[in-house]
Amino acid sequence: MSSSDAGPHDDLVAIGRVGRPHGIQGAFFVEHASEAPERFEPGASLLLAGRPACVAERKRSGGRLVIRLDVPAERGAPLQMRRSELPPPAPDAHYVFQLRGLRVEEEGGRSLGFVTDVAPGPANDVLELDTGLALPLVEDCVREVDLDGRRILIARGFADPLEA
């Protein structure tokens, strides 16, 4: 989400999505679940499409997370929490929402585009840019993340060379 996407839900962060039902008691699979398991512990508060809800039950089925809320949940509805309720990230770590919209530059000043998303990869996460470029989110590639300056500095050699 870039800073130009100002709106009433800017303070909400997706932590999952209501997936297909599981059983007949209102439980469902959580799609794109947050990696922080405590967000889905019984008793945990979250927002279901922007409205308060509480996790009533949590289990796993086939290795996938299944929860039941204290309110009915429509398939596809976002599970969210407020940014202010997120714990601070570890040193040198960032939330995906913090990186979306940042300008990406190569050492030397060449503009490479803007971050549209961060995709998980088998070895490391990947910065996806609006220009179609995909850059590994590793120390050798990413030299600096400047949240205040809204910029990510990338080492030379990770982007295609300039065409002559």
DOZA-47312 format. One record per atom (N, C-alpha, C): residue number from 1; residue in one letter; chain; atom name; x, y, z. Coordinates in nm, 2 decimals, decimal comma. Last residue first. Layout:
# DOZA-47312
NODE resi resn chain name     xx     yy     zz
NODE  NUM    A     A   CA      X      Y      Z
...
This chain:
# DOZA-47312
NODE resi resn chain name     xx     yy     zz
NODE  164    A     A    N   2,20  -0,01  -2,43
NODE  164    A     A   CA   2,28   0,10  -2,50
NODE  164    A     A    C   2,20   0,15  -2,61
NODE  163    E     A    N   2,03  -0,06  -2,12
NODE  163    E     A   CA   2,04  -0,09  -2,27
NODE  163    E     A    C   2,11   0,03  -2,33
NODE  162    L     A    N   2,18  -0,14  -1,81
NODE  162    L     A   CA   2,11  -0,04  -1,90
NODE  162    L     A    C   2,14  -0,08  -2,04
NODE  161    P     A    N   2,14  -0,48  -1,69
NODE  161    P     A   CA   2,22  -0,36  -1,72
NODE  161    P     A    C   2,14  -0,27  -1,81
NODE  160    D     A    N   1,90  -0,59  -1,45
NODE  160    D     A   CA   1,95  -0,59  -1,59
NODE  160    D     A    C   2,03  -0,46  -1,61
NODE  159    A     A    N   2,01  -0,60  -1,11
NODE  159    A     A   CA   1,91  -0,56  -1,21
NODE  159    A     A    C   1,98  -0,57  -1,35
NODE  158    F     A    N   2,23  -0,68  -0,97
NODE  158    F     A   CA   2,11  -0,75  -0,94
NODE  158    F     A    C   2,00  -0,72  -1,04
NODE  157    G     A    N   2,44  -0,50  -1,01
NODE  157    G     A   CA   2,46  -0,64  -1,05
NODE  157    G     A    C   2,33  -0,73  -1,03
NODE  156    R     A    N   2,47  -0,30  -0,71
NODE  156    R     A   CA   2,48  -0,32  -0,86
NODE  156    R     A    C   2,49  -0,47  -0,89
NODE  155    A     A    N   2,23  -0,31  -0,44
NODE  155    A     A   CA   2,37  -0,33  -0,50
NODE  155    A     A    C   2,36  -0,34  -0,65
NODE  154    I     A    N   1,97  -0,08  -0,37
NODE  154    I     A   CA   2,01  -0,21  -0,42
NODE  154    I     A    C   2,16  -0,21  -0,47
NODE  153    L     A    N   1,79   0,09  -0,13
NODE  153    L     A   CA   1,91   0,09  -0,21
NODE  153    L     A    C   1,95  -0,05  -0,24
NODE  152    I     A    N   1,46   0,21  -0,11
NODE  152    I     A   CA   1,55   0,09  -0,09
NODE  152    I     A    C   1,66   0,10  -0,18
NODE  151    R     A    N   1,27   0,47   0,05
NODE  151    R     A   CA   1,36   0,42  -0,06
NODE  151    R     A    C   1,44   0,30  -0,01
NODE  150    R     A    N   1,16   0,67   0,22
NODE  150    R     A   CA   1,07   0,59   0,13
NODE  150    R     A    C   1,15   0,53   0,01
NODE  149    G     A    N   1,28   0,79   0,43
NODE  149    G     A   CA   1,31   0,84   0,29
NODE  149    G     A    C   1,23   0,77   0,18
NODE  148    D     A    N   1,19   0,62   0,63
NODE  148    D     A   CA   1,16   0,76   0,64
NODE  148    D     A    C   1,18   0,83   0,50
NODE  147    L     A    N   1,30   0,37   0,55
NODE  147    L     A   CA   1,15   0,39   0,56
NODE  147    L     A    C   1,12   0,54   0,56
NODE  146    D     A    N   1,54   0,25   0,38
NODE  146    D     A   CA   1,52   0,38   0,44
NODE  146    D     A    C   1,37   0,41   0,44
NODE  145    V     A    N   1,74  -0,01   0,36
NODE  145    V     A   CA   1,60   0,02   0,36
NODE  145    V     A    C   1,58   0,15   0,44
NODE  144    E     A    N   2,03  -0,10   0,18
NODE  144    E     A   CA   1,97  -0,01   0,28
NODE  144    E     A    C   1,82   0,00   0,25
NODE  143    R     A    N   2,11  -0,31   0,01
NODE  143    R     A   CA   2,21  -0,24   0,09
NODE  143    R     A    C   2,15  -0,15   0,20
NODE  142    V     A    N   2,02  -0,61  -0,11
NODE  142    V     A   CA   1,96  -0,49  -0,04
NODE  142    V     A    C   2,06  -0,43   0,05
NODE  141    C     A    N   2,21  -0,81  -0,18
NODE  141    C     A   CA   2,14  -0,73  -0,28
NODE  141    C     A    C   2,09  -0,60  -0,22
NODE  140    D     A    N   2,32  -0,93   0,04
NODE  140    D     A   CA   2,41  -0,90  -0,07
NODE  140    D     A    C   2,34  -0,80  -0,17
NODE  139    E     A    N   2,09  -0,97   0,20
NODE  139    E     A   CA   2,18  -0,87   0,24
NODE  139    E     A    C   2,28  -0,83   0,12
NODE  138    V     A    N   1,79  -1,02   0,01
NODE  138    V     A   CA   1,90  -1,07   0,09
NODE  138    V     A    C   2,00  -0,96   0,11
NODE  137    L     A    N   1,55  -1,05  -0,16
NODE  137    L     A   CA   1,55  -0,98  -0,03
NODE  137    L     A    C   1,66  -1,04   0,06
NODE  136    P     A    N   1,61  -1,03  -0,50
NODE  136    P     A   CA   1,61  -1,11  -0,38
NODE  136    P     A    C   1,62  -1,02  -0,26
NODE  135    L     A    N   1,37  -0,89  -0,72
NODE  135    L     A   CA   1,50  -0,88  -0,66
NODE  135    L     A    C   1,50  -0,96  -0,53
NODE  134    A     A    N   1,22  -0,85  -1,03
NODE  134    A     A   CA   1,21  -0,93  -0,90
NODE  134    A     A    C   1,36  -0,93  -0,85
NODE  133    L     A    N   1,05  -0,62  -1,24
NODE  133    L     A   CA   1,18  -0,67  -1,19
NODE  133    L     A    C   1,15  -0,74  -1,05
NODE  132    G     A    N   0,83  -0,50  -1,32
NODE  132    G     A   CA   0,84  -0,64  -1,35
NODE  132    G     A    C   0,97  -0,70  -1,30
NODE  131    T     A    N   0,79  -0,25  -1,23
NODE  131    T     A   CA   0,86  -0,26  -1,36
NODE  131    T     A    C   0,87  -0,41  -1,41
NODE  130    D     A    N   0,71  -0,27  -0,97
NODE  130    D     A   CA   0,61  -0,23  -1,08
NODE  130    D     A    C   0,66  -0,24  -1,22
NODE  129    L     A    N   0,87  -0,55  -0,82
NODE  129    L     A   CA   0,86  -0,41  -0,86
NODE  129    L     A    C   0,76  -0,39  -0,97
NODE  128    E     A    N   0,90  -0,76  -0,54
NODE  128    E     A   CA   0,84  -0,75  -0,68
NODE  128    E     A    C   0,82  -0,60  -0,71
NODE  127    L     A    N   1,15  -0,91  -0,36
NODE  127    L     A   CA   1,09  -0,78  -0,39
NODE  127    L     A    C   1,03  -0,78  -0,53
NODE  126    V     A    N   1,13  -1,22  -0,20
NODE  126    V     A   CA   1,16  -1,15  -0,33
NODE  126    V     A    C   1,08  -1,02  -0,34
NODE  125    D     A    N   1,28  -1,42   0,06
NODE  125    D     A   CA   1,17  -1,34   0,00
NODE  125    D     A    C   1,22  -1,26  -0,12
NODE  124    N     A    N   1,46  -1,73   0,00
NODE  124    N     A   CA   1,44  -1,60   0,05
NODE  124    N     A    C   1,32  -1,53  -0,01
NODE  123    A     A    N   1,41  -1,99  -0,09
NODE  123    A     A   CA   1,54  -1,96  -0,02
NODE  123    A     A    C   1,53  -1,83   0,05
NODE  122    P     A    N   1,15  -2,00  -0,19
NODE  122    P     A   CA   1,21  -2,12  -0,12
NODE  122    P     A    C   1,33  -2,09  -0,04
NODE  121    G     A    N   0,98  -1,69  -0,11
NODE  121    G     A   CA   1,05  -1,78  -0,20
NODE  121    G     A    C   1,11  -1,90  -0,13
NODE  120    P     A    N   0,71  -1,46  -0,10
NODE  120    P     A   CA   0,79  -1,56  -0,03
NODE  120    P     A    C   0,86  -1,65  -0,14
NODE  119    A     A    N   0,72  -1,13  -0,23
NODE  119    A     A   CA   0,67  -1,27  -0,24
NODE  119    A     A    C   0,76  -1,37  -0,17
NODE  118    V     A    N   0,60  -0,83  -0,18
NODE  118    V     A   CA   0,71  -0,91  -0,13
NODE  118    V     A    C   0,66  -1,05  -0,14
NODE  117    D     A    N   0,50  -0,56  -0,41
NODE  117    D     A   CA   0,47  -0,67  -0,31
NODE  117    D     A    C   0,60  -0,74  -0,28
NODE  116    T     A    N   0,58  -0,34  -0,53
NODE  116    T     A   CA   0,44  -0,37  -0,54
NODE  116    T     A    C   0,41  -0,47  -0,44
NODE  115    V     A    N   0,82  -0,09  -0,51
NODE  115    V     A   CA   0,78  -0,22  -0,46
NODE  115    V     A    C   0,63  -0,23  -0,47
NODE  114    F     A    N   0,91   0,08  -0,82
NODE  114    F     A   CA   0,85   0,08  -0,69
NODE  114    F     A    C   0,81  -0,06  -0,64
NODE  113    G     A    N   1,23   0,12  -1,00
NODE  113    G     A   CA   1,08   0,11  -0,99
NODE  113    G     A    C   1,04   0,12  -0,84
NODE  112    L     A    N   1,49   0,19  -1,03
NODE  112    L     A   CA   1,45   0,05  -1,08
NODE  112    L     A    C   1,30   0,03  -1,07
NODE  111    S     A    N   1,71   0,45  -1,11
NODE  111    S     A   CA   1,58   0,41  -1,06
NODE  111    S     A    C   1,53   0,28  -1,12
NODE  110    R     A    N   2,04   0,49  -1,03
NODE  110    R     A   CA   1,95   0,44  -1,13
NODE  110    R     A    C   1,82   0,40  -1,06
NODE  109    G     A    N   2,24   0,56  -0,83
NODE  109    G     A   CA   2,12   0,64  -0,86
NODE  109    G     A    C   2,02   0,60  -0,96
NODE  108    G     A    N   2,44   0,42  -0,73
NODE  108    G     A   CA   2,48   0,50  -0,85
NODE  108    G     A    C   2,36   0,59  -0,89
NODE  107    E     A    N   2,27   0,13  -0,66
NODE  107    E     A   CA   2,38   0,22  -0,62
NODE  107    E     A    C   2,42   0,29  -0,74
NODE  106    E     A    N   1,93   0,16  -0,76
NODE  106    E     A   CA   2,05   0,09  -0,76
NODE  106    E     A    C   2,16   0,19  -0,72
NODE  105    E     A    N   1,62   0,20  -0,58
NODE  105    E     A   CA   1,73   0,26  -0,66
NODE  105    E     A    C   1,85   0,17  -0,65
NODE  104    V     A    N   1,28   0,20  -0,54
NODE  104    V     A   CA   1,40   0,12  -0,54
NODE  104    V     A    C   1,50   0,18  -0,63
NODE  103    R     A    N   1,04   0,34  -0,33
NODE  103    R     A   CA   1,12   0,36  -0,45
NODE  103    R     A    C   1,24   0,27  -0,43
NODE  102    L     A    N   0,77   0,17  -0,17
NODE  102    L     A   CA   0,90   0,23  -0,16
NODE  102    L     A    C   0,97   0,23  -0,30
NODE  101    G     A    N   0,53   0,02  -0,20
NODE  101    G     A   CA   0,53   0,16  -0,24
NODE  101    G     A    C   0,67   0,23  -0,23
NODE  100    R     A    N   0,59  -0,19   0,07
NODE  100    R     A   CA   0,51  -0,16  -0,05
NODE  100    R     A    C   0,51  -0,01  -0,08
NODE   99    L     A    N   0,72  -0,20   0,31
NODE   99    L     A   CA   0,80  -0,20   0,19
NODE   99    L     A    C   0,72  -0,16   0,07
NODE   98    Q     A    N   0,52  -0,21   0,51
NODE   98    Q     A   CA   0,62  -0,10   0,52
NODE   98    Q     A    C   0,70  -0,09   0,39
NODE   97    F     A    N   0,39  -0,45   0,45
NODE   97    F     A   CA   0,32  -0,32   0,42
NODE   97    F     A    C   0,41  -0,20   0,43
NODE   96    V     A    N   0,58  -0,64   0,54
NODE   96    V     A   CA   0,56  -0,62   0,40
NODE   96    V     A    C   0,49  -0,48   0,37
NODE   95    Y     A    N   0,79  -0,52   0,80
NODE   95    Y     A   CA   0,67  -0,58   0,76
NODE   95    Y     A    C   0,65  -0,55   0,61
NODE   94    H     A    N   1,14  -0,60   0,84
NODE   94    H     A   CA   1,03  -0,50   0,81
NODE   94    H     A    C   0,91  -0,58   0,77
NODE   93    A     A    N   1,45  -0,61   1,01
NODE   93    A     A   CA   1,34  -0,67   0,95
NODE   93    A     A    C   1,23  -0,57   0,93
NODE   92    D     A    N   1,66  -0,49   1,16
NODE   92    D     A   CA   1,68  -0,52   1,02
NODE   92    D     A    C   1,57  -0,60   0,95
NODE   91    P     A    N   1,53  -0,63   1,46
NODE   91    P     A   CA   1,62  -0,54   1,39
NODE   91    P     A    C   1,65  -0,59   1,25
NODE   90    A     A    N   1,18  -0,73   1,43
NODE   90    A     A   CA   1,31  -0,75   1,47
NODE   90    A     A    C   1,41  -0,65   1,40
NODE   89    P     A    N   0,90  -0,49   1,45
NODE   89    P     A   CA   0,98  -0,60   1,38
NODE   89    P     A    C   1,12  -0,61   1,44
NODE   88    P     A    N   0,68  -0,45   1,73
NODE   88    P     A   CA   0,79  -0,39   1,64
NODE   88    P     A    C   0,86  -0,51   1,58
NODE   87    P     A    N   0,36  -0,60   1,70
NODE   87    P     A   CA   0,48  -0,58   1,77
NODE   87    P     A    C   0,59  -0,52   1,68
NODE   86    L     A    N   0,06  -0,43   1,61
NODE   86    L     A   CA   0,17  -0,51   1,57
NODE   86    L     A    C   0,29  -0,49   1,66
NODE   85    E     A    N  -0,13  -0,24   1,68
NODE   85    E     A   CA  -0,12  -0,36   1,76
NODE   85    E     A    C  -0,01  -0,46   1,72
NODE   84    S     A    N  -0,12  -0,05   1,48
NODE   84    S     A   CA  -0,07  -0,01   1,61
NODE   84    S     A    C  -0,06  -0,13   1,71
NODE   83    R     A    N  -0,25  -0,18   1,27
NODE   83    R     A   CA  -0,10  -0,16   1,27
NODE   83    R     A    C  -0,05  -0,13   1,40
NODE   82    R     A    N  -0,50  -0,40   1,36
NODE   82    R     A   CA  -0,46  -0,27   1,34
NODE   82    R     A    C  -0,30  -0,26   1,35
NODE   81    M     A    N  -0,58  -0,69   1,15
NODE   81    M     A   CA  -0,55  -0,63   1,28
NODE   81    M     A    C  -0,50  -0,48   1,25
NODE   80    Q     A    N  -0,80  -0,92   0,97
NODE   80    Q     A   CA  -0,71  -0,81   0,99
NODE   80    Q     A    C  -0,68  -0,77   1,13
NODE   79    L     A    N  -0,92  -1,12   0,72
NODE   79    L     A   CA  -0,89  -1,12   0,86
NODE   79    L     A    C  -0,78  -1,01   0,88
NODE   78    P     A    N  -1,16  -1,06   0,46
NODE   78    P     A   CA  -1,02  -1,04   0,51
NODE   78    P     A    C  -1,02  -1,05   0,67
NODE   77    A     A    N  -1,37  -1,31   0,32
NODE   77    A     A   CA  -1,35  -1,19   0,40
NODE   77    A     A    C  -1,21  -1,18   0,46
NODE   76    G     A    N  -1,39  -1,56   0,19
NODE   76    G     A   CA  -1,32  -1,45   0,12
NODE   76    G     A    C  -1,30  -1,33   0,20
NODE   75    R     A    N  -1,70  -1,65   0,34
NODE   75    R     A   CA  -1,58  -1,69   0,27
NODE   75    R     A    C  -1,52  -1,57   0,19
NODE   74    E     A    N  -1,79  -1,48   0,64
NODE   74    E     A   CA  -1,82  -1,51   0,50
NODE   74    E     A    C  -1,69  -1,55   0,42
NODE   73    A     A    N  -1,86  -1,59   0,96
NODE   73    A     A   CA  -1,75  -1,54   0,87
NODE   73    A     A    C  -1,79  -1,58   0,72
NODE   72    P     A    N  -2,03  -1,51   1,26
NODE   72    P     A   CA  -2,03  -1,58   1,13
NODE   72    P     A    C  -1,92  -1,51   1,04
NODE   71    V     A    N  -1,82  -1,49   1,56
NODE   71    V     A   CA  -1,92  -1,43   1,47
NODE   71    V     A    C  -1,92  -1,51   1,34
NODE   70    D     A    N  -1,62  -1,61   1,69
NODE   70    D     A   CA  -1,74  -1,59   1,77
NODE   70    D     A    C  -1,85  -1,52   1,69
NODE   69    L     A    N  -1,46  -1,84   1,46
NODE   69    L     A   CA  -1,47  -1,71   1,52
NODE   69    L     A    C  -1,60  -1,71   1,60
NODE   68    R     A    N  -1,23  -2,10   1,42
NODE   68    R     A   CA  -1,37  -2,06   1,43
NODE   68    R     A    C  -1,38  -1,93   1,51
NODE   67    I     A    N  -0,97  -2,22   1,20
NODE   67    I     A   CA  -1,02  -2,15   1,32
NODE   67    I     A    C  -1,17  -2,13   1,31
NODE   66    V     A    N  -0,70  -2,40   1,09
NODE   66    V     A   CA  -0,85  -2,39   1,09
NODE   66    V     A    C  -0,89  -2,32   1,21
NODE   65    L     A    N  -0,41  -2,44   0,90
NODE   65    L     A   CA  -0,47  -2,37   1,01
NODE   65    L     A    C  -0,62  -2,37   0,98
NODE   64    R     A    N  -0,29  -2,76   0,78
NODE   64    R     A   CA  -0,34  -2,62   0,75
NODE   64    R     A    C  -0,42  -2,57   0,87
NODE   63    G     A    N  -0,24  -3,02   0,82
NODE   63    G     A   CA  -0,13  -2,93   0,83
NODE   63    G     A    C  -0,17  -2,78   0,81
NODE   62    G     A    N  -0,48  -3,14   0,81
NODE   62    G     A   CA  -0,39  -3,16   0,70
NODE   62    G     A    C  -0,28  -3,07   0,70
NODE   61    S     A    N  -0,58  -2,90   1,03
NODE   61    S     A   CA  -0,63  -3,02   0,95
NODE   61    S     A    C  -0,55  -3,03   0,83
NODE   60    R     A    N  -0,56  -2,77   1,35
NODE   60    R     A   CA  -0,50  -2,79   1,22
NODE   60    R     A    C  -0,57  -2,91   1,16
NODE   59    K     A    N  -0,74  -2,51   1,54
NODE   59    K     A   CA  -0,68  -2,65   1,52
NODE   59    K     A    C  -0,62  -2,66   1,38
NODE   58    R     A    N  -0,92  -2,31   1,76
NODE   58    R     A   CA  -0,81  -2,32   1,66
NODE   58    R     A    C  -0,76  -2,47   1,66
NODE   57    E     A    N  -1,20  -2,10   1,85
NODE   57    E     A   CA  -1,13  -2,23   1,84
NODE   57    E     A    C  -1,02  -2,23   1,73
NODE   56    A     A    N  -1,26  -1,83   1,86
NODE   56    A     A   CA  -1,32  -1,92   1,95
NODE   56    A     A    C  -1,25  -2,06   1,96
NODE   55    V     A    N  -1,13  -1,52   1,82
NODE   55    V     A   CA  -1,10  -1,66   1,79
NODE   55    V     A    C  -1,16  -1,74   1,90
NODE   54    C     A    N  -1,35  -1,25   1,77
NODE   54    C     A   CA  -1,27  -1,32   1,86
NODE   54    C     A    C  -1,25  -1,46   1,81
NODE   53    A     A    N  -1,39  -0,93   1,60
NODE   53    A     A   CA  -1,42  -1,07   1,62
NODE   53    A     A    C  -1,32  -1,13   1,71
NODE   52    P     A    N  -1,49  -0,61   1,47
NODE   52    P     A   CA  -1,43  -0,70   1,58
NODE   52    P     A    C  -1,48  -0,84   1,58
NODE   51    R     A    N  -1,45  -0,55   1,12
NODE   51    R     A   CA  -1,54  -0,56   1,24
NODE   51    R     A    C  -1,48  -0,65   1,34
NODE   50    G     A    N  -1,29  -0,57   0,89
NODE   50    G     A   CA  -1,30  -0,44   0,96
NODE   50    G     A    C  -1,39  -0,44   1,09
NODE   49    A     A    N  -1,32  -0,83   0,82
NODE   49    A     A   CA  -1,36  -0,73   0,73
NODE   49    A     A    C  -1,39  -0,60   0,80
NODE   48    L     A    N  -1,26  -0,89   1,14
NODE   48    L     A   CA  -1,32  -0,96   1,03
NODE   48    L     A    C  -1,38  -0,86   0,93
NODE   47    L     A    N  -0,99  -0,85   1,35
NODE   47    L     A   CA  -1,10  -0,78   1,28
NODE   47    L     A    C  -1,14  -0,87   1,16
NODE   46    L     A    N  -0,93  -1,00   1,67
NODE   46    L     A   CA  -0,89  -0,96   1,54
NODE   46    L     A    C  -1,01  -0,89   1,47
NODE   45    S     A    N  -0,82  -1,14   1,97
NODE   45    S     A   CA  -0,91  -1,05   1,90
NODE   45    S     A    C  -0,85  -1,01   1,77
NODE   44    A     A    N  -0,79  -1,46   2,11
NODE   44    A     A   CA  -0,73  -1,35   2,04
NODE   44    A     A    C  -0,83  -1,27   1,96
NODE   43    G     A    N  -0,93  -1,69   2,20
NODE   43    G     A   CA  -0,93  -1,57   2,28
NODE   43    G     A    C  -0,87  -1,44   2,21
NODE   42    P     A    N  -0,70  -1,92   2,06
NODE   42    P     A   CA  -0,84  -1,89   2,12
NODE   42    P     A    C  -0,83  -1,78   2,21
NODE   41    E     A    N  -0,47  -1,77   1,83
NODE   41    E     A   CA  -0,49  -1,84   1,95
NODE   41    E     A    C  -0,64  -1,82   2,00
NODE   40    F     A    N  -0,39  -1,62   1,61
NODE   40    F     A   CA  -0,50  -1,71   1,60
NODE   40    F     A    C  -0,53  -1,80   1,72
NODE   39    R     A    N  -0,16  -1,49   1,68
NODE   39    R     A   CA  -0,27  -1,41   1,63
NODE   39    R     A    C  -0,40  -1,49   1,61
NODE   38    E     A    N   0,03  -1,67   1,74
NODE   38    E     A   CA  -0,04  -1,62   1,85
NODE   38    E     A    C  -0,16  -1,53   1,80
NODE   37    P     A    N   0,17  -1,73   1,50
NODE   37    P     A   CA   0,06  -1,82   1,54
NODE   37    P     A    C  -0,03  -1,76   1,66
NODE   36    A     A    N   0,27  -1,55   1,25
NODE   36    A     A   CA   0,27  -1,53   1,40
NODE   36    A     A    C   0,15  -1,61   1,45
NODE   35    E     A    N   0,23  -1,55   0,98
NODE   35    E     A   CA   0,33  -1,65   1,04
NODE   35    E     A    C   0,34  -1,64   1,19
NODE   34    S     A    N  -0,11  -1,53   0,87
NODE   34    S     A   CA   0,01  -1,47   0,93
NODE   34    S     A    C   0,10  -1,58   0,99
NODE   33    A     A    N  -0,24  -1,71   0,59
NODE   33    A     A   CA  -0,23  -1,69   0,74
NODE   33    A     A    C  -0,10  -1,62   0,78
NODE   32    H     A    N  -0,36  -1,76   0,35
NODE   32    H     A   CA  -0,26  -1,66   0,36
NODE   32    H     A    C  -0,24  -1,62   0,51
NODE   31    E     A    N  -0,67  -1,88   0,48
NODE   31    E     A   CA  -0,58  -1,86   0,37
NODE   31    E     A    C  -0,48  -1,75   0,39
NODE   30    V     A    N  -0,79  -2,10   0,71
NODE   30    V     A   CA  -0,73  -1,96   0,70
NODE   30    V     A    C  -0,64  -1,96   0,58
NODE   29    F     A    N  -1,08  -2,28   0,70
NODE   29    F     A   CA  -0,94  -2,28   0,67
NODE   29    F     A    C  -0,90  -2,13   0,66
NODE   28    F     A    N  -1,33  -2,26   0,96
NODE   28    F     A   CA  -1,29  -2,24   0,82
NODE   28    F     A    C  -1,14  -2,25   0,82
NODE   27    A     A    N  -1,64  -2,33   1,15
NODE   27    A     A   CA  -1,49  -2,32   1,14
NODE   27    A     A    C  -1,45  -2,31   0,99
NODE   26    G     A    N  -1,90  -2,38   1,17
NODE   26    G     A   CA  -1,86  -2,24   1,14
NODE   26    G     A    C  -1,71  -2,22   1,13
NODE   25    Q     A    N  -1,97  -2,64   1,21
NODE   25    Q     A   CA  -1,98  -2,55   1,33
NODE   25    Q     A    C  -1,94  -2,41   1,30
NODE   24    I     A    N  -1,93  -2,83   1,02
NODE   24    I     A   CA  -2,06  -2,77   1,02
NODE   24    I     A    C  -2,08  -2,67   1,13
NODE   23    G     A    N  -1,61  -2,85   0,84
NODE   23    G     A   CA  -1,71  -2,90   0,93
NODE   23    G     A    C  -1,84  -2,82   0,92
NODE   22    H     A    N  -1,48  -2,57   0,72
NODE   22    H     A   CA  -1,43  -2,70   0,77
NODE   22    H     A    C  -1,53  -2,74   0,87
NODE   21    P     A    N  -1,50  -2,36   0,42
NODE   21    P     A   CA  -1,55  -2,41   0,55
NODE   21    P     A    C  -1,49  -2,55   0,59
NODE   20    R     A    N  -1,22  -2,19   0,27
NODE   20    R     A   CA  -1,34  -2,28   0,26
NODE   20    R     A    C  -1,37  -2,33   0,40
NODE   19    G     A    N  -1,12  -1,89   0,43
NODE   19    G     A   CA  -1,11  -1,99   0,33
NODE   19    G     A    C  -1,23  -2,07   0,33
NODE   18    V     A    N  -1,06  -1,56   0,51
NODE   18    V     A   CA  -1,15  -1,67   0,53
NODE   18    V     A    C  -1,15  -1,76   0,41
NODE   17    R     A    N  -0,72  -1,46   0,54
NODE   17    R     A   CA  -0,85  -1,45   0,47
NODE   17    R     A    C  -0,93  -1,58   0,50
NODE   16    G     A    N  -0,47  -1,27   0,72
NODE   16    G     A   CA  -0,53  -1,39   0,66
NODE   16    G     A    C  -0,66  -1,36   0,59
NODE   15    I     A    N  -0,40  -1,03   0,80
NODE   15    I     A   CA  -0,33  -1,14   0,87
NODE   15    I     A    C  -0,38  -1,27   0,81
NODE   14    A     A    N  -0,36  -0,70   0,68
NODE   14    A     A   CA  -0,42  -0,83   0,66
NODE   14    A     A    C  -0,33  -0,94   0,73
NODE   13    V     A    N  -0,40  -0,42   0,88
NODE   13    V     A   CA  -0,31  -0,50   0,81
NODE   13    V     A    C  -0,37  -0,64   0,80
NODE   12    L     A    N  -0,52  -0,08   0,89
NODE   12    L     A   CA  -0,55  -0,22   0,90
NODE   12    L     A    C  -0,44  -0,30   0,82
NODE   11    D     A    N  -0,49   0,19   0,85
NODE   11    D     A   CA  -0,43   0,14   0,97
NODE   11    D     A    C  -0,45  -0,01   0,99
NODE   10    D     A    N  -0,64   0,24   0,62
NODE   10    D     A   CA  -0,49   0,24   0,61
NODE   10    D     A    C  -0,43   0,18   0,73
NODE    9    H     A    N  -0,91   0,27   0,59
NODE    9    H     A   CA  -0,86   0,14   0,64
NODE    9    H     A    C  -0,71   0,13   0,63
NODE    8    P     A    N  -0,97   0,51   0,48
NODE    8    P     A   CA  -1,01   0,49   0,62
NODE    8    P     A    C  -0,96   0,36   0,67
NODE    7    G     A    N  -0,68   0,62   0,30
NODE    7    G     A   CA  -0,82   0,58   0,31
NODE    7    G     A    C  -0,85   0,54   0,45
NODE    6    A     A    N  -0,42   0,67   0,06
NODE    6    A     A   CA  -0,49   0,71   0,18
NODE    6    A     A    C  -0,63   0,68   0,19
NODE    5    D     A    N  -0,23   0,58  -0,12
NODE    5    D     A   CA  -0,36   0,51  -0,11
NODE    5    D     A    C  -0,43   0,55   0,02
NODE    4    S     A    N   0,01   0,71  -0,12
NODE    4    S     A   CA  -0,10   0,77  -0,20
NODE    4    S     A    C  -0,23   0,70  -0,19
NODE    3    S     A    N   0,18   0,54   0,01
NODE    3    S     A   CA   0,13   0,65   0,09
NODE    3    S     A    C   0,02   0,72   0,01
NODE    2    S     A    N   0,08   0,20  -0,10
NODE    2    S     A   CA   0,16   0,32  -0,10
NODE    2    S     A    C   0,10   0,44  -0,02
NODE    1    M     A    N   0,08  -0,12   0,00
NODE    1    M     A   CA   0,00   0,00   0,00
NODE    1    M     A    C   0,09   0,12   0,00
